[in-house]
Amino acid sequence: MNIQETVLNILADLTGTDEVKENLDLALFDEGLLDSLGMVQLLVEIEGQLSVSVPVSEVERESWGTPKKIISQVEALS
């Protein structure tokens, strides 16, 4: 499984919707699909499944607000 598939599967599990896989520009925070606790859970899952460590202090809501942006950030760190 590649980074994009893994991140999208994690997001689908956390948000409870496959819409994150269909619309990569979905505004996760604005739509109420992700909050700060959900972001921490996302980072834990990314580290566990992809071995990519992302410090919470490095996460800005603007640059991690859509599935596409999250995938881009994880790819840049891997």
mmCIF file of the N, C-alpha and C atoms, coordinates in Angstrom:
data_MODEL
# 
_entry.id   MODEL 
# 
loop_
_atom_site.group_PDB 
_atom_site.id 
_atom_site.type_symbol 
_atom_site.label_atom_id 
_atom_site.label_alt_id 
_atom_site.label_comp_id 
_atom_site.label_asym_id 
_atom_site.label_entity_id 
_atom_site.label_seq_id 
_atom_site.pdbx_PDB_ins_code 
_atom_site.Cartn_x 
_atom_site.Cartn_y 
_atom_site.Cartn_z 
_atom_site.occupancy 
_atom_site.B_iso_or_equiv 
_atom_site.pdbx_formal_charge 
_atom_site.auth_seq_id 
_atom_site.auth_comp_id 
_atom_site.auth_asym_id 
_atom_site.auth_atom_id 
_atom_site.pdbx_PDB_model_num 
ATOM 1   N N  . MET A 1 1  ? 0.854   -1.188 0.000  1.00 0.00 ? 1  MET A N  1 
ATOM 2   C CA . MET A 1 1  ? 0.000   0.000  0.000  1.00 0.00 ? 1  MET A CA 1 
ATOM 3   C C  . MET A 1 1  ? 0.895   1.245  0.000  1.00 0.00 ? 1  MET A C  1 
ATOM 4   N N  . ASN A 1 2  ? 0.547   2.221  -0.814 1.00 0.00 ? 2  ASN A N  1 
ATOM 5   C CA . ASN A 1 2  ? 1.360   3.431  -0.879 1.00 0.00 ? 2  ASN A CA 1 
ATOM 6   C C  . ASN A 1 2  ? 0.883   4.463  0.157  1.00 0.00 ? 2  ASN A C  1 
ATOM 7   N N  . ILE A 1 3  ? 1.600   5.571  0.221  1.00 0.00 ? 3  ILE A N  1 
ATOM 8   C CA . ILE A 1 3  ? 1.298   6.600  1.218  1.00 0.00 ? 3  ILE A CA 1 
ATOM 9   C C  . ILE A 1 3  ? -0.112  7.141  1.033  1.00 0.00 ? 3  ILE A C  1 
ATOM 10  N N  . GLN A 1 4  ? -0.493  7.451  -0.203 1.00 0.00 ? 4  GLN A N  1 
ATOM 11  C CA . GLN A 1 4  ? -1.820  8.018  -0.438 1.00 0.00 ? 4  GLN A CA 1 
ATOM 12  C C  . GLN A 1 4  ? -2.916  7.063  0.027  1.00 0.00 ? 4  GLN A C  1 
ATOM 13  N N  . GLU A 1 5  ? -2.833  5.811  -0.361 1.00 0.00 ? 5  GLU A N  1 
ATOM 14  C CA . GLU A 1 5  ? -3.851  4.828  0.042  1.00 0.00 ? 5  GLU A CA 1 
ATOM 15  C C  . GLU A 1 5  ? -3.924  4.697  1.549  1.00 0.00 ? 5  GLU A C  1 
ATOM 16  N N  . THR A 1 6  ? -2.761  4.617  2.182  1.00 0.00 ? 6  THR A N  1 
ATOM 17  C CA . THR A 1 6  ? -2.716  4.446  3.632  1.00 0.00 ? 6  THR A CA 1 
ATOM 18  C C  . THR A 1 6  ? -3.326  5.644  4.344  1.00 0.00 ? 6  THR A C  1 
ATOM 19  N N  . VAL A 1 7  ? -2.942  6.851  3.944  1.00 0.00 ? 7  VAL A N  1 
ATOM 20  C CA . VAL A 1 7  ? -3.479  8.065  4.570  1.00 0.00 ? 7  VAL A CA 1 
ATOM 21  C C  . VAL A 1 7  ? -4.993  8.139  4.368  1.00 0.00 ? 7  VAL A C  1 
ATOM 22  N N  . LEU A 1 8  ? -5.457  7.841  3.167  1.00 0.00 ? 8  LEU A N  1 
ATOM 23  C CA . LEU A 1 8  ? -6.898  7.904  2.897  1.00 0.00 ? 8  LEU A CA 1 
ATOM 24  C C  . LEU A 1 8  ? -7.660  6.857  3.706  1.00 0.00 ? 8  LEU A C  1 
ATOM 25  N N  . ASN A 1 9  ? -7.092  5.681  3.865  1.00 0.00 ? 9  ASN A N  1 
ATOM 26  C CA . ASN A 1 9  ? -7.743  4.657  4.690  1.00 0.00 ? 9  ASN A CA 1 
ATOM 27  C C  . ASN A 1 9  ? -7.801  5.079  6.152  1.00 0.00 ? 9  ASN A C  1 
ATOM 28  N N  . ILE A 1 10 ? -6.721  5.666  6.650  1.00 0.00 ? 10 ILE A N  1 
ATOM 29  C CA . ILE A 1 10 ? -6.706  6.167  8.030  1.00 0.00 ? 10 ILE A CA 1 
ATOM 30  C C  . ILE A 1 10 ? -7.768  7.252  8.190  1.00 0.00 ? 10 ILE A C  1 
ATOM 31  N N  . LEU A 1 11 ? -7.810  8.188  7.255  1.00 0.00 ? 11 LEU A N  1 
ATOM 32  C CA . LEU A 1 11 ? -8.806  9.271  7.326  1.00 0.00 ? 11 LEU A CA 1 
ATOM 33  C C  . LEU A 1 11 ? -10.233 8.732  7.277  1.00 0.00 ? 11 LEU A C  1 
ATOM 34  N N  . ALA A 1 12 ? -10.475 7.760  6.414  1.00 0.00 ? 12 ALA A N  1 
ATOM 35  C CA . ALA A 1 12 ? -11.815 7.181  6.315  1.00 0.00 ? 12 ALA A CA 1 
ATOM 36  C C  . ALA A 1 12 ? -12.214 6.526  7.634  1.00 0.00 ? 12 ALA A C  1 
ATOM 37  N N  . ASP A 1 13 ? -11.272 5.840  8.268  1.00 0.00 ? 13 ASP A N  1 
ATOM 38  C CA . ASP A 1 13 ? -11.557 5.205  9.559  1.00 0.00 ? 13 ASP A CA 1 
ATOM 39  C C  . ASP A 1 13 ? -11.838 6.248  10.636 1.00 0.00 ? 13 ASP A C  1 
ATOM 40  N N  . LEU A 1 14 ? -11.021 7.302  10.670 1.00 0.00 ? 14 LEU A N  1 
ATOM 41  C CA . LEU A 1 14 ? -11.166 8.329  11.707 1.00 0.00 ? 14 LEU A CA 1 
ATOM 42  C C  . LEU A 1 14 ? -12.427 9.172  11.533 1.00 0.00 ? 14 LEU A C  1 
ATOM 43  N N  . THR A 1 15 ? -12.764 9.475  10.282 1.00 0.00 ? 15 THR A N  1 
ATOM 44  C CA . THR A 1 15 ? -13.910 10.358 10.031 1.00 0.00 ? 15 THR A CA 1 
ATOM 45  C C  . THR A 1 15 ? -15.216 9.594  9.870  1.00 0.00 ? 15 THR A C  1 
ATOM 46  N N  . GLY A 1 16 ? -15.115 8.301  9.594  1.00 0.00 ? 16 GLY A N  1 
ATOM 47  C CA . GLY A 1 16 ? -16.320 7.498  9.410  1.00 0.00 ? 16 GLY A CA 1 
ATOM 48  C C  . GLY A 1 16 ? -16.987 7.689  8.063  1.00 0.00 ? 16 GLY A C  1 
ATOM 49  N N  . THR A 1 17 ? -16.255 8.233  7.087  1.00 0.00 ? 17 THR A N  1 
ATOM 50  C CA . THR A 1 17 ? -16.827 8.437  5.762  1.00 0.00 ? 17 THR A CA 1 
ATOM 51  C C  . THR A 1 17 ? -15.786 8.195  4.672  1.00 0.00 ? 17 THR A C  1 
ATOM 52  N N  . ASP A 1 18 ? -16.241 7.602  3.565  1.00 0.00 ? 18 ASP A N  1 
ATOM 53  C CA . ASP A 1 18 ? -15.369 7.403  2.416  1.00 0.00 ? 18 ASP A CA 1 
ATOM 54  C C  . ASP A 1 18 ? -15.280 8.652  1.548  1.00 0.00 ? 18 ASP A C  1 
ATOM 55  N N  . GLU A 1 19 ? -16.012 9.687  1.922  1.00 0.00 ? 19 GLU A N  1 
ATOM 56  C CA . GLU A 1 19 ? -15.971 10.934 1.158  1.00 0.00 ? 19 GLU A CA 1 
ATOM 57  C C  . GLU A 1 19 ? -14.551 11.491 1.093  1.00 0.00 ? 19 GLU A C  1 
ATOM 58  N N  . VAL A 1 20 ? -13.746 11.196 2.124  1.00 0.00 ? 20 VAL A N  1 
ATOM 59  C CA . VAL A 1 20 ? -12.360 11.678 2.130  1.00 0.00 ? 20 VAL A CA 1 
ATOM 60  C C  . VAL A 1 20 ? -11.544 11.051 1.001  1.00 0.00 ? 20 VAL A C  1 
ATOM 61  N N  . LYS A 1 21 ? -11.958 9.877  0.531  1.00 0.00 ? 21 LYS A N  1 
ATOM 62  C CA . LYS A 1 21 ? -11.263 9.211  -0.572 1.00 0.00 ? 21 LYS A CA 1 
ATOM 63  C C  . LYS A 1 21 ? -11.725 9.747  -1.926 1.00 0.00 ? 21 LYS A C  1 
ATOM 64  N N  . GLU A 1 22 ? -12.948 10.251 -1.970 1.00 0.00 ? 22 GLU A N  1 
ATOM 65  C CA . GLU A 1 22 ? -13.544 10.717 -3.220 1.00 0.00 ? 22 GLU A CA 1 
ATOM 66  C C  . GLU A 1 22 ? -13.264 12.185 -3.506 1.00 0.00 ? 22 GLU A C  1 
ATOM 67  N N  . ASN A 1 23 ? -13.115 12.978 -2.455 1.00 0.00 ? 23 ASN A N  1 
ATOM 68  C CA . ASN A 1 23 ? -12.886 14.415 -2.605 1.00 0.00 ? 23 ASN A CA 1 
ATOM 69  C C  . ASN A 1 23 ? -11.624 14.793 -1.835 1.00 0.00 ? 23 ASN A C  1 
ATOM 70  N N  . LEU A 1 24 ? -10.501 14.825 -2.531 1.00 0.00 ? 24 LEU A N  1 
ATOM 71  C CA . LEU A 1 24 ? -9.229  15.096 -1.863 1.00 0.00 ? 24 LEU A CA 1 
ATOM 72  C C  . LEU A 1 24 ? -9.082  16.544 -1.418 1.00 0.00 ? 24 LEU A C  1 
ATOM 73  N N  . ASP A 1 25 ? -10.000 17.405 -1.848 1.00 0.00 ? 25 ASP A N  1 
ATOM 74  C CA . ASP A 1 25 ? -9.981  18.810 -1.423 1.00 0.00 ? 25 ASP A CA 1 
ATOM 75  C C  . ASP A 1 25 ? -11.014 19.102 -0.338 1.00 0.00 ? 25 ASP A C  1 
ATOM 76  N N  . LEU A 1 26 ? -11.571 18.065 0.246  1.00 0.00 ? 26 LEU A N  1 
ATOM 77  C CA . LEU A 1 26 ? -12.571 18.214 1.301  1.00 0.00 ? 26 LEU A CA 1 
ATOM 78  C C  . LEU A 1 26 ? -11.961 18.923 2.508  1.00 0.00 ? 26 LEU A C  1 
ATOM 79  N N  . ALA A 1 27 ? -12.604 19.992 2.951  1.00 0.00 ? 27 ALA A N  1 
ATOM 80  C CA . ALA A 1 27 ? -12.123 20.760 4.107  1.00 0.00 ? 27 ALA A CA 1 
ATOM 81  C C  . ALA A 1 27 ? -12.506 20.014 5.386  1.00 0.00 ? 27 ALA A C  1 
ATOM 82  N N  . LEU A 1 28 ? -11.578 19.219 5.890  1.00 0.00 ? 28 LEU A N  1 
ATOM 83  C CA . LEU A 1 28 ? -11.865 18.305 6.998  1.00 0.00 ? 28 LEU A CA 1 
ATOM 84  C C  . LEU A 1 28 ? -12.307 19.015 8.270  1.00 0.00 ? 28 LEU A C  1 
ATOM 85  N N  . PHE A 1 29 ? -11.660 20.107 8.617  1.00 0.00 ? 29 PHE A N  1 
ATOM 86  C CA . PHE A 1 29 ? -12.017 20.829 9.839  1.00 0.00 ? 29 PHE A CA 1 
ATOM 87  C C  . PHE A 1 29 ? -13.330 21.593 9.660  1.00 0.00 ? 29 PHE A C  1 
ATOM 88  N N  . ASP A 1 30 ? -13.469 22.268 8.522  1.00 0.00 ? 30 ASP A N  1 
ATOM 89  C CA . ASP A 1 30 ? -14.675 23.055 8.259  1.00 0.00 ? 30 ASP A CA 1 
ATOM 90  C C  . ASP A 1 30 ? -15.923 22.181 8.193  1.00 0.00 ? 30 ASP A C  1 
ATOM 91  N N  . GLU A 1 31 ? -15.773 20.959 7.695  1.00 0.00 ? 31 GLU A N  1 
ATOM 92  C CA . GLU A 1 31 ? -16.905 20.030 7.584  1.00 0.00 ? 31 GLU A CA 1 
ATOM 93  C C  . GLU A 1 31 ? -17.174 19.289 8.892  1.00 0.00 ? 31 GLU A C  1 
ATOM 94  N N  . GLY A 1 32 ? -16.345 19.531 9.908  1.00 0.00 ? 32 GLY A N  1 
ATOM 95  C CA . GLY A 1 32 ? -16.532 18.873 11.201 1.00 0.00 ? 32 GLY A CA 1 
ATOM 96  C C  . GLY A 1 32 ? -16.105 17.415 11.210 1.00 0.00 ? 32 GLY A C  1 
ATOM 97  N N  . LEU A 1 33 ? -15.307 17.020 10.230 1.00 0.00 ? 33 LEU A N  1 
ATOM 98  C CA . LEU A 1 33 ? -14.860 15.635 10.146 1.00 0.00 ? 33 LEU A CA 1 
ATOM 99  C C  . LEU A 1 33 ? -13.598 15.377 10.953 1.00 0.00 ? 33 LEU A C  1 
ATOM 100 N N  . LEU A 1 34 ? -12.868 16.423 11.244 1.00 0.00 ? 34 LEU A N  1 
ATOM 101 C CA . LEU A 1 34 ? -11.616 16.288 11.990 1.00 0.00 ? 34 LEU A CA 1 
ATOM 102 C C  . LEU A 1 34 ? -11.514 17.445 12.971 1.00 0.00 ? 34 LEU A C  1 
ATOM 103 N N  . ASP A 1 35 ? -11.060 17.129 14.176 1.00 0.00 ? 35 ASP A N  1 
ATOM 104 C CA . ASP A 1 35 ? -10.816 18.157 15.178 1.00 0.00 ? 35 ASP A CA 1 
ATOM 105 C C  . ASP A 1 35 ? -9.414  17.929 15.737 1.00 0.00 ? 35 ASP A C  1 
ATOM 106 N N  . SER A 1 36 ? -9.039  18.650 16.772 1.00 0.00 ? 36 SER A N  1 
ATOM 107 C CA . SER A 1 36 ? -7.669  18.539 17.275 1.00 0.00 ? 36 SER A CA 1 
ATOM 108 C C  . SER A 1 36 ? -7.367  17.139 17.813 1.00 0.00 ? 36 SER A C  1 
ATOM 109 N N  . LEU A 1 37 ? -8.331  16.523 18.471 1.00 0.00 ? 37 LEU A N  1 
ATOM 110 C CA . LEU A 1 37 ? -8.120  15.158 18.962 1.00 0.00 ? 37 LEU A CA 1 
ATOM 111 C C  . LEU A 1 37 ? -7.992  14.190 17.788 1.00 0.00 ? 37 LEU A C  1 
ATOM 112 N N  . GLY A 1 38 ? -8.816  14.371 16.779 1.00 0.00 ? 38 GLY A N  1 
ATOM 113 C CA . GLY A 1 38 ? -8.742  13.546 15.586 1.00 0.00 ? 38 GLY A CA 1 
ATOM 114 C C  . GLY A 1 38 ? -7.408  13.707 14.880 1.00 0.00 ? 38 GLY A C  1 
ATOM 115 N N  . MET A 1 39 ? -6.861  14.909 14.897 1.00 0.00 ? 39 MET A N  1 
ATOM 116 C CA . MET A 1 39 ? -5.560  15.149 14.274 1.00 0.00 ? 39 MET A CA 1 
ATOM 117 C C  . MET A 1 39 ? -4.468  14.388 15.017 1.00 0.00 ? 39 MET A C  1 
ATOM 118 N N  . VAL A 1 40 ? -4.537  14.378 16.332 1.00 0.00 ? 40 VAL A N  1 
ATOM 119 C CA . VAL A 1 40 ? -3.552  13.621 17.116 1.00 0.00 ? 40 VAL A CA 1 
ATOM 120 C C  . VAL A 1 40 ? -3.673  12.129 16.792 1.00 0.00 ? 40 VAL A C  1 
ATOM 121 N N  . GLN A 1 41 ? -4.896  11.629 16.713 1.00 0.00 ? 41 GLN A N  1 
ATOM 122 C CA . GLN A 1 41 ? -5.105  10.229 16.350 1.00 0.00 ? 41 GLN A CA 1 
ATOM 123 C C  . GLN A 1 41 ? -4.554  9.946  14.956 1.00 0.00 ? 41 GLN A C  1 
ATOM 124 N N  . LEU A 1 42 ? -4.756  10.865 14.029 1.00 0.00 ? 42 LEU A N  1 
ATOM 125 C CA . LEU A 1 42 ? -4.238  10.725 12.675 1.00 0.00 ? 42 LEU A CA 1 
ATOM 126 C C  . LEU A 1 42 ? -2.716  10.613 12.690 1.00 0.00 ? 42 LEU A C  1 
ATOM 127 N N  . LEU A 1 43 ? -2.061  11.479 13.443 1.00 0.00 ? 43 LEU A N  1 
ATOM 128 C CA . LEU A 1 43 ? -0.599  11.461 13.502 1.00 0.00 ? 43 LEU A CA 1 
ATOM 129 C C  . LEU A 1 43 ? -0.075  10.170 14.115 1.00 0.00 ? 43 LEU A C  1 
ATOM 130 N N  . VAL A 1 44 ? -0.760  9.672  15.129 1.00 0.00 ? 44 VAL A N  1 
ATOM 131 C CA . VAL A 1 44 ? -0.370  8.403  15.757 1.00 0.00 ? 44 VAL A CA 1 
ATOM 132 C C  . VAL A 1 44 ? -0.489  7.262  14.751 1.00 0.00 ? 44 VAL A C  1 
ATOM 133 N N  . GLU A 1 45 ? -1.578  7.241  13.990 1.00 0.00 ? 45 GLU A N  1 
ATOM 134 C CA . GLU A 1 45 ? -1.781  6.197  12.983 1.00 0.00 ? 45 GLU A CA 1 
ATOM 135 C C  . GLU A 1 45 ? -0.766  6.303  11.849 1.00 0.00 ? 45 GLU A C  1 
ATOM 136 N N  . ILE A 1 46 ? -0.470  7.519  11.428 1.00 0.00 ? 46 ILE A N  1 
ATOM 137 C CA . ILE A 1 46 ? 0.529   7.713  10.366 1.00 0.00 ? 46 ILE A CA 1 
ATOM 138 C C  . ILE A 1 46 ? 1.887   7.191  10.824 1.00 0.00 ? 46 ILE A C  1 
ATOM 139 N N  . GLU A 1 47 ? 2.241   7.512  12.062 1.00 0.00 ? 47 GLU A N  1 
ATOM 140 C CA . GLU A 1 47 ? 3.523   7.031  12.588 1.00 0.00 ? 47 GLU A CA 1 
ATOM 141 C C  . GLU A 1 47 ? 3.533   5.506  12.699 1.00 0.00 ? 47 GLU A C  1 
ATOM 142 N N  . GLY A 1 48 ? 2.432   4.944  13.173 1.00 0.00 ? 48 GLY A N  1 
ATOM 143 C CA . GLY A 1 48 ? 2.358   3.501  13.342 1.00 0.00 ? 48 GLY A CA 1 
ATOM 144 C C  . GLY A 1 48 ? 2.346   2.728  12.035 1.00 0.00 ? 48 GLY A C  1 
ATOM 145 N N  . GLN A 1 49 ? 1.631   3.236  11.037 1.00 0.00 ? 49 GLN A N  1 
ATOM 146 C CA . GLN A 1 49 ? 1.471   2.506  9.785  1.00 0.00 ? 49 GLN A CA 1 
ATOM 147 C C  . GLN A 1 49 ? 2.514   2.845  8.727  1.00 0.00 ? 49 GLN A C  1 
ATOM 148 N N  . LEU A 1 50 ? 3.054   4.055  8.787  1.00 0.00 ? 50 LEU A N  1 
ATOM 149 C CA . LEU A 1 50 ? 3.997   4.483  7.754  1.00 0.00 ? 50 LEU A CA 1 
ATOM 150 C C  . LEU A 1 50 ? 5.390   4.792  8.299  1.00 0.00 ? 50 LEU A C  1 
ATOM 151 N N  . SER A 1 51 ? 5.550   4.714  9.618  1.00 0.00 ? 51 SER A N  1 
ATOM 152 C CA . SER A 1 51 ? 6.834   5.034  10.264 1.00 0.00 ? 51 SER A CA 1 
ATOM 153 C C  . SER A 1 51 ? 7.306   6.443  9.931  1.00 0.00 ? 51 SER A C  1 
ATOM 154 N N  . VAL A 1 52 ? 6.350   7.362  9.832  1.00 0.00 ? 52 VAL A N  1 
ATOM 155 C CA . VAL A 1 52 ? 6.652   8.776  9.587  1.00 0.00 ? 52 VAL A CA 1 
ATOM 156 C C  . VAL A 1 52 ? 6.247   9.536  10.846 1.00 0.00 ? 52 VAL A C  1 
ATOM 157 N N  . SER A 1 53 ? 7.241   10.102 11.507 1.00 0.00 ? 53 SER A N  1 
ATOM 158 C CA . SER A 1 53 ? 6.983   10.829 12.751 1.00 0.00 ? 53 SER A CA 1 
ATOM 159 C C  . SER A 1 53 ? 6.713   12.301 12.452 1.00 0.00 ? 53 SER A C  1 
ATOM 160 N N  . VAL A 1 54 ? 5.570   12.772 12.934 1.00 0.00 ? 54 VAL A N  1 
ATOM 161 C CA . VAL A 1 54 ? 5.191   14.172 12.739 1.00 0.00 ? 54 VAL A CA 1 
ATOM 162 C C  . VAL A 1 54 ? 4.893   14.770 14.109 1.00 0.00 ? 54 VAL A C  1 
ATOM 163 N N  . PRO A 1 55 ? 5.752   15.668 14.594 1.00 0.00 ? 55 PRO A N  1 
ATOM 164 C CA . PRO A 1 55 ? 5.482   16.302 15.882 1.00 0.00 ? 55 PRO A CA 1 
ATOM 165 C C  . PRO A 1 55 ? 4.203   17.153 15.817 1.00 0.00 ? 55 PRO A C  1 
ATOM 166 N N  . VAL A 1 56 ? 3.363   17.038 16.814 1.00 0.00 ? 56 VAL A N  1 
ATOM 167 C CA . VAL A 1 56 ? 2.112   17.792 16.850 1.00 0.00 ? 56 VAL A CA 1 
ATOM 168 C C  . VAL A 1 56 ? 2.392   19.290 16.722 1.00 0.00 ? 56 VAL A C  1 
ATOM 169 N N  . SER A 1 57 ? 3.498   19.730 17.287 1.00 0.00 ? 57 SER A N  1 
ATOM 170 C CA . SER A 1 57 ? 3.840   21.158 17.232 1.00 0.00 ? 57 SER A CA 1 
ATOM 171 C C  . SER A 1 57 ? 4.134   21.630 15.808 1.00 0.00 ? 57 SER A C  1 
ATOM 172 N N  . GLU A 1 58 ? 4.404   20.710 14.892 1.00 0.00 ? 58 GLU A N  1 
ATOM 173 C CA . GLU A 1 58 ? 4.702   21.042 13.505 1.00 0.00 ? 58 GLU A CA 1 
ATOM 174 C C  . GLU A 1 58 ? 3.451   21.113 12.622 1.00 0.00 ? 58 GLU A C  1 
ATOM 175 N N  . VAL A 1 59 ? 2.309   20.718 13.178 1.00 0.00 ? 59 VAL A N  1 
ATOM 176 C CA . VAL A 1 59 ? 1.087   20.627 12.386 1.00 0.00 ? 59 VAL A CA 1 
ATOM 177 C C  . VAL A 1 59 ? 0.312   21.938 12.455 1.00 0.00 ? 59 VAL A C  1 
ATOM 178 N N  . GLU A 1 60 ? 0.123   22.549 11.289 1.00 0.00 ? 60 GLU A N  1 
ATOM 179 C CA . GLU A 1 60 ? -0.703  23.748 11.193 1.00 0.00 ? 60 GLU A CA 1 
ATOM 180 C C  . GLU A 1 60 ? -1.995  23.368 10.488 1.00 0.00 ? 60 GLU A C  1 
ATOM 181 N N  . ARG A 1 61 ? -3.084  23.797 11.041 1.00 0.00 ? 61 ARG A N  1 
ATOM 182 C CA . ARG A 1 61 ? -4.394  23.433 10.505 1.00 0.00 ? 61 ARG A CA 1 
ATOM 183 C C  . ARG A 1 61 ? -4.528  23.745 9.016  1.00 0.00 ? 61 ARG A C  1 
ATOM 184 N N  . GLU A 1 62 ? -3.983  24.867 8.599  1.00 0.00 ? 62 GLU A N  1 
ATOM 185 C CA . GLU A 1 62 ? -4.078  25.279 7.191  1.00 0.00 ? 62 GLU A CA 1 
ATOM 186 C C  . GLU A 1 62 ? -3.368  24.303 6.258  1.00 0.00 ? 62 GLU A C  1 
ATOM 187 N N  . SER A 1 63 ? -2.190  23.838 6.663  1.00 0.00 ? 63 SER A N  1 
ATOM 188 C CA . SER A 1 63 ? -1.416  22.964 5.782  1.00 0.00 ? 63 SER A CA 1 
ATOM 189 C C  . SER A 1 63 ? -1.775  21.484 5.936  1.00 0.00 ? 63 SER A C  1 
ATOM 190 N N  . TRP A 1 64 ? -2.692  21.165 6.842  1.00 0.00 ? 64 TRP A N  1 
ATOM 191 C CA . TRP A 1 64 ? -3.142  19.786 7.065  1.00 0.00 ? 64 TRP A CA 1 
ATOM 192 C C  . TRP A 1 64 ? -4.666  19.707 6.978  1.00 0.00 ? 64 TRP A C  1 
ATOM 193 N N  . GLY A 1 65 ? -5.307  20.619 6.265  1.00 0.00 ? 65 GLY A N  1 
ATOM 194 C CA . GLY A 1 65 ? -6.762  20.738 6.293  1.00 0.00 ? 65 GLY A CA 1 
ATOM 195 C C  . GLY A 1 65 ? -7.551  19.900 5.306  1.00 0.00 ? 65 GLY A C  1 
ATOM 196 N N  . THR A 1 66 ? -6.881  19.302 4.317  1.00 0.00 ? 66 THR A N  1 
ATOM 197 C CA . THR A 1 66 ? -7.588  18.477 3.333  1.00 0.00 ? 66 THR A CA 1 
ATOM 198 C C  . THR A 1 66 ? -6.829  17.166 3.153  1.00 0.00 ? 66 THR A C  1 
ATOM 199 N N  . PRO A 1 67 ? -7.478  16.134 2.657  1.00 0.00 ? 67 PRO A N  1 
ATOM 200 C CA . PRO A 1 67 ? -6.755  14.880 2.400  1.00 0.00 ? 67 PRO A CA 1 
ATOM 201 C C  . PRO A 1 67 ? -5.535  15.094 1.501  1.00 0.00 ? 67 PRO A C  1 
ATOM 202 N N  . LYS A 1 68 ? -5.680  15.920 0.460  1.00 0.00 ? 68 LYS A N  1 
ATOM 203 C CA . LYS A 1 68 ? -4.570  16.174 -0.466 1.00 0.00 ? 68 LYS A CA 1 
ATOM 204 C C  . LYS A 1 68 ? -3.385  16.805 0.261  1.00 0.00 ? 68 LYS A C  1 
ATOM 205 N N  . LYS A 1 69 ? -3.658  17.769 1.126  1.00 0.00 ? 69 LYS A N  1 
ATOM 206 C CA . LYS A 1 69 ? -2.589  18.447 1.861  1.00 0.00 ? 69 LYS A CA 1 
ATOM 207 C C  . LYS A 1 69 ? -1.917  17.496 2.851  1.00 0.00 ? 69 LYS A C  1 
ATOM 208 N N  . ILE A 1 70 ? -2.703  16.645 3.496  1.00 0.00 ? 70 ILE A N  1 
ATOM 209 C CA . ILE A 1 70 ? -2.140  15.684 4.446  1.00 0.00 ? 70 ILE A CA 1 
ATOM 210 C C  . ILE A 1 70 ? -1.209  14.719 3.713  1.00 0.00 ? 70 ILE A C  1 
ATOM 211 N N  . ILE A 1 71 ? -1.662  14.204 2.580  1.00 0.00 ? 71 ILE A N  1 
ATOM 212 C CA . ILE A 1 71 ? -0.836  13.281 1.786  1.00 0.00 ? 71 ILE A CA 1 
ATOM 213 C C  . ILE A 1 71 ? 0.468   13.970 1.382  1.00 0.00 ? 71 ILE A C  1 
ATOM 214 N N  . SER A 1 72 ? 0.378   15.204 0.934  1.00 0.00 ? 72 SER A N  1 
ATOM 215 C CA . SER A 1 72 ? 1.559   15.956 0.522  1.00 0.00 ? 72 SER A CA 1 
ATOM 216 C C  . SER A 1 72 ? 2.534   16.137 1.673  1.00 0.00 ? 72 SER A C  1 
ATOM 217 N N  . GLN A 1 73 ? 2.023   16.468 2.844  1.00 0.00 ? 73 GLN A N  1 
ATOM 218 C CA . GLN A 1 73 ? 2.873   16.659 4.025  1.00 0.00 ? 73 GLN A CA 1 
ATOM 219 C C  . GLN A 1 73 ? 3.576   15.359 4.422  1.00 0.00 ? 73 GLN A C  1 
ATOM 220 N N  . VAL A 1 74 ? 2.829   14.263 4.413  1.00 0.00 ? 74 VAL A N  1 
ATOM 221 C CA . VAL A 1 74 ? 3.402   12.963 4.798  1.00 0.00 ? 74 VAL A CA 1 
ATOM 222 C C  . VAL A 1 74 ? 4.454   12.537 3.774  1.00 0.00 ? 74 VAL A C  1 
ATOM 223 N N  . GLU A 1 75 ? 4.165   12.732 2.493  1.00 0.00 ? 75 GLU A N  1 
ATOM 224 C CA . GLU A 1 75 ? 5.149   12.380 1.459  1.00 0.00 ? 75 GLU A CA 1 
ATOM 225 C C  . GLU A 1 75 ? 6.434   13.195 1.613  1.00 0.00 ? 75 GLU A C  1 
ATOM 226 N N  . ALA A 1 76 ? 6.303   14.456 1.973  1.00 0.00 ? 76 ALA A N  1 
ATOM 227 C CA . ALA A 1 76 ? 7.466   15.319 2.154  1.00 0.00 ? 76 ALA A CA 1 
ATOM 228 C C  . ALA A 1 76 ? 8.319   14.881 3.340  1.00 0.00 ? 76 ALA A C  1 
ATOM 229 N N  . LEU A 1 77 ? 7.693   14.279 4.334  1.00 0.00 ? 77 LEU A N  1 
ATOM 230 C CA . LEU A 1 77 ? 8.398   13.856 5.542  1.00 0.00 ? 77 LEU A CA 1 
ATOM 231 C C  . LEU A 1 77 ? 8.946   12.439 5.460  1.00 0.00 ? 77 LEU A C  1 
ATOM 232 N N  . SER A 1 78 ? 8.503   11.688 4.464  1.00 0.00 ? 78 SER A N  1 
ATOM 233 C CA . SER A 1 78 ? 8.933   10.279 4.403  1.00 0.00 ? 78 SER A CA 1 
ATOM 234 C C  . SER A 1 78 ? 10.224  10.103 3.620  1.00 0.00 ? 78 SER A C  1 
# 
